[in-house]
Amino acid sequence: MEDPMKRVLFCLLALAAFAAANTCTKAWYEIHAFNFLSIKDAPHLDSIYYREQPAPEEVHEWYQKYYYKDGLIHHSVFKFRDNDPVDNRIYLSADEATLTRSGRELLLSDSVAGDTVYFFQKMYNSGELVQTVVHKLTDLYASEQDYDPASGRRTFAEYFFRNDTLVSRTVYDYGSGMRDSAYYYYVGVPGDEYKCAEYRGDSLTNNLTYKKLATGFSVAIFNDTFLREFVMEVPEVHTTAVQRRDDAQKLREQSAAQSKRRPAKISPRARYFDLLGRYKRAKIR
């Protein structure tokens, strides 16, 4: 069986060589494609910060930090405003015998089939299975199938590039024949590699800003009432791929004056994105 790390590296190189998209849209894709993996020394999610203030007297704020040991995910801590922090213990195993059946625990495993890497996550609360996630990664494509055993609801989300635009498509299956879907497009801001915008149809819904860090990067997505910032760590073993990506960006900047990017046109849809442990999608509002 092929080493999953090799496939992840190939996927990173494919992204680095993809010169059509700008730095910001590539980074937003990378956050969804390479987060919370079970592979040693893979690019990984470091932390998430969320703040929403829909009214002057109403503030929702939380922070989630992921901890790694010897290049592998170990546990995460979730802190909601003034509440006590919640620890999520994470085991790199598919065997339920590993669980202590106390508090929140996650089992992570992976496999390779052809040119695709699969990552499997099971979340337990006091020993009861509360969520399963199947994450699929291949060249310039990532998807995630989320299942809630209690309600029977399933959510399928995928991310892929169409020319210079990152497409996000989510399908919600509520059971009993009830389904819904949502589409968002992410396009670069002309003249600024570190900024991009989220569109629903012709409407601008959010702005995104990329920031290069000493050991990785961050992307903040925000509007007038909320901010969500993701921090990614990129281990040194992947700096070659990152450098190739930066070289491609420089070439793109040199030719930016010769072309002008326009937002893709799609039908108006709606989507609500939330987090539970890692990514938990909820019903469209």
C-alpha positions in Angstrom: 0.0 0.0 0.0 1.3 3.5 -0.9 2.5 5.7 1.9 -0.3 8.3 2.6 2.4 10.9 3.2 3.6 10.6 -0.4 0.1 11.2 -1.7 -0.2 14.2 0.5 3.1 15.6 -0.8 1.9 15.0 -4.4 -1.3 16.9 -3.7 0.7 19.8 -2.2 2.9 19.9 -5.3 -0.1 19.9 -7.6 -1.5 22.8 -5.6 1.8 24.6 -5.8 2.0 24.2 -9.5 -1.5 25.5 -10.1 -0.8 29.1 -11.1 -4.3 30.1 -12.0 -5.5 30.7 -8.5 -4.0 33.4 -6.2 -2.4 32.9 -2.8 -5.6 33.6 -0.8 -7.8 31.1 -2.6 -5.1 28.4 -2.5 -4.6 28.9 1.2 -8.4 28.6 1.8 -8.5 25.4 -0.1 -5.4 24.1 1.8 -7.2 24.7 5.1 -10.1 22.5 4.1 -7.9 19.9 2.3 -5.1 19.4 4.8 -6.6 20.0 8.2 -6.6 17.7 11.1 -4.8 14.8 9.3 -3.5 11.6 10.9 -0.3 11.6 9.0 3.0 12.4 10.7 4.5 15.8 9.8 1.6 16.7 7.4 0.4 20.3 7.1 -2.1 20.7 9.9 -4.5 23.0 11.6 -3.0 24.8 14.6 -5.9 26.9 15.9 -9.3 28.5 15.1 -10.6 31.7 16.5 -14.3 32.7 16.1 -16.1 35.9 17.1 -19.6 37.1 16.2 -21.4 40.1 17.4 -24.9 40.3 15.8 -25.9 43.0 18.2 -24.0 45.4 20.6 -25.0 43.4 23.6 -24.7 40.0 22.1 -21.2 38.4 21.6 -20.3 34.8 20.7 -16.7 34.0 20.9 -14.6 30.8 21.1 -11.2 29.4 20.4 -9.9 26.0 19.5 -6.3 24.9 19.8 -4.8 21.7 18.3 -1.8 20.0 20.0 0.7 17.7 18.3 3.3 15.3 19.7 6.2 14.0 17.6 4.6 15.4 14.5 1.2 13.7 15.2 -2.1 15.1 16.4 -2.5 14.4 20.2 -5.5 16.4 21.5 -7.4 19.6 21.1 -8.9 22.1 23.5 -12.1 24.1 22.9 -12.8 27.3 24.9 -16.1 29.1 24.6 -15.8 32.7 26.0 -16.1 32.5 29.8 -16.8 28.7 30.0 -14.3 26.1 31.2 -12.1 24.6 28.4 -13.2 21.3 26.9 -10.5 18.7 26.1 -10.8 16.4 23.1 -8.6 13.4 23.4 -7.5 12.1 20.0 -6.2 8.6 19.2 -4.6 7.5 15.9 -6.5 4.2 15.8 -9.7 2.7 14.4 -10.1 0.4 17.3 -12.9 1.4 19.8 -11.0 -0.6 22.5 -8.6 2.4 22.6 -11.4 4.6 24.1 -11.6 5.4 27.8 -15.3 6.2 27.3 -15.0 9.3 29.4 -15.5 12.8 28.0 -15.0 13.6 24.3 -12.7 11.3 22.3 -11.8 10.9 18.6 -10.5 8.0 16.6 -8.5 8.9 13.5 -7.3 6.5 10.7 -6.3 6.7 7.0 -5.9 4.7 3.9 -4.8 5.1 0.2 -6.6 3.8 -2.9 -5.1 4.7 -6.2 -4.3 8.4 -6.2 -6.7 9.2 -3.4 -6.1 9.4 0.4 -9.0 8.7 2.8 -9.1 10.0 6.4 -11.6 8.6 8.8 -12.8 10.3 12.0 -15.2 9.0 14.7 -16.2 11.2 17.6 -17.5 9.8 20.9 -19.0 11.5 23.9 -18.7 9.3 27.0 -18.3 6.3 24.8 -21.3 7.0 22.5 -20.7 7.6 18.8 -21.9 11.1 18.0 -20.2 11.8 14.6 -18.4 10.1 11.8 -16.4 11.9 9.1 -14.8 10.6 5.9 -12.4 13.0 4.3 -11.2 12.4 0.7 -8.1 14.1 -0.8 -6.7 14.0 -4.3 -5.0 16.4 -6.7 -6.8 19.8 -6.4 -9.9 18.2 -4.9 -11.1 17.6 -1.3 -14.4 16.4 0.1 -15.9 15.5 3.4 -18.8 13.2 4.3 -20.3 14.0 7.7 -22.8 11.7 9.4 -24.8 12.3 12.6 -26.0 8.9 14.0 -28.6 10.4 16.4 -30.5 12.4 13.7 -29.5 10.4 10.6 -28.5 13.6 8.9 -25.6 13.5 6.4 -23.6 16.4 5.0 -21.4 16.2 1.9 -19.0 19.1 1.2 -16.4 19.4 -1.6 -13.8 21.9 -2.7 -12.3 22.2 -6.1 -11.0 24.7 -8.6 -12.7 25.9 -11.7 -10.2 28.0 -13.7 -9.0 30.7 -11.2 -12.0 30.2 -8.8 -12.3 28.0 -5.8 -15.8 26.3 -5.7 -17.4 25.2 -2.4 -20.4 22.9 -2.8 -22.3 21.4 0.1 -25.3 18.9 0.0 -27.4 18.5 3.2 -29.4 15.3 3.5 -31.9 15.6 6.4 -33.5 12.2 5.8 -37.1 11.4 4.7 -36.2 12.7 1.2 -35.4 16.2 2.4 -32.2 17.6 0.8 -30.7 21.0 0.2 -27.5 22.3 -1.3 -25.4 25.4 -1.3 -22.7 26.9 -3.5 -20.1 29.5 -2.8 -17.3 30.8 -5.0 -14.0 32.2 -3.9 -12.2 34.6 -6.2 -8.9 36.6 -5.9 -8.9 40.3 -5.5 -7.2 41.8 -8.6 -3.8 43.2 -7.7 -3.6 41.7 -4.2 -2.4 38.0 -3.9 -3.2 38.0 -0.2 -6.9 38.9 -0.5 -9.9 37.1 -1.9 -13.7 37.3 -1.7 -16.6 34.9 -1.1 -19.6 35.2 -3.4 -23.1 33.8 -3.3 -24.5 34.4 -6.7 -23.6 38.0 -7.6 -23.5 39.0 -3.9 -20.3 39.5 -1.9 -20.8 37.7 1.4 -17.4 37.7 3.1 -13.9 38.9 2.6 -10.8 36.8 3.2 -7.2 37.8 4.1 -4.1 35.6 3.9 -1.1 36.2 6.2 2.2 34.4 5.9 3.6 33.3 9.2 7.1 32.0 10.3 5.9 28.4 10.4 2.9 28.4 8.1 0.0 30.9 7.4 -3.4 32.1 8.5 -6.6 33.0 6.7 -9.2 35.2 8.2 -12.8 35.3 6.8 -14.9 38.1 8.0 -17.8 40.6 7.4 -19.3 43.4 9.5 -20.5 41.1 12.3 -18.2 38.1 12.5 -14.6 37.0 12.2 -13.2 33.5 11.9 -9.5 33.0 11.6 -7.7 29.7 10.8 -3.9 29.1 11.5 -2.1 26.4 9.6 1.3 25.0 10.4 3.4 23.7 7.5 6.2 21.4 8.7 9.7 22.0 7.3 9.5 18.8 5.3 7.0 20.6 3.0 8.9 23.9 2.5 9.9 22.8 -1.0 6.3 22.6 -2.1 5.6 25.9 -0.4 8.5 27.6 -2.1 7.3 26.3 -5.5 3.9 27.8 -4.7 5.5 31.1 -3.9 7.5 31.0 -7.1 4.3 30.4 -9.1 2.7 33.4 -7.3 5.6 35.6 -8.3 5.1 34.7 -11.9 1.4 35.3 -11.6 2.0 38.8 -10.1 4.3 39.7 -13.1 1.5 38.9 -15.5 -1.4 40.3 -13.5 -1.4 43.6 -15.4 -2.1 41.7 -18.6 -5.3 40.0 -17.4 -8.3 40.8 -15.2 -10.1 38.3 -13.1 -13.9 38.4 -12.8 -16.1 36.7 -10.3 -17.9 33.6 -11.5 -21.7 33.8 -11.9 -23.9 31.3 -10.0 -27.4 31.1 -8.8 -28.1 32.5 -5.3 -27.9 29.8 -2.7 -27.4 29.7 1.1 -25.1 27.9 3.4 -24.3 27.8 7.1 -20.9 26.6 8.3 -20.0 25.7 11.8 -17.6 23.7 13.9 -18.0 20.8 16.3 -14.7 19.2 17.1 -13.4 20.0 13.7 -16.0 20.9 11.0 -19.6 20.4 11.7 -22.1 21.7 9.1 -25.7 22.5 10.2 -29.0 23.1 8.5 -29.1 26.0 6.1 -30.7 29.1 7.6 
